Amino acid sequence: MAILELAIAFFVLAIIAAALGAGGVAGLSMRAAKWLVIIFLILAIISFII
């Protein structure tokens, strides 16, 4: 669950950064959140299979 919490934190950071006009930080945060969600989903699927 820690990975999902980090993804949510990066998503919130990206929204706040975008609202404040920091496009670079927002893009980087969204990219990090996207990869963390993908990793979480892969690990969840593997744990359900095993």
Phi, psi and omega in degrees: 000341181296325180294318179294322178295321176296320179298317179295320179296317178295323179295316178296318177300320180295319179296316180295317180296321179294322179294329180271356175092012179266082185296323181295316179293321180296316179296317179296319180294320179293322177296317179296317180297319180299314181292324178293322177293319178297316179297318179300315181295319179296315179293324178294317179295318178297319181290329177288327181287320184283000000 
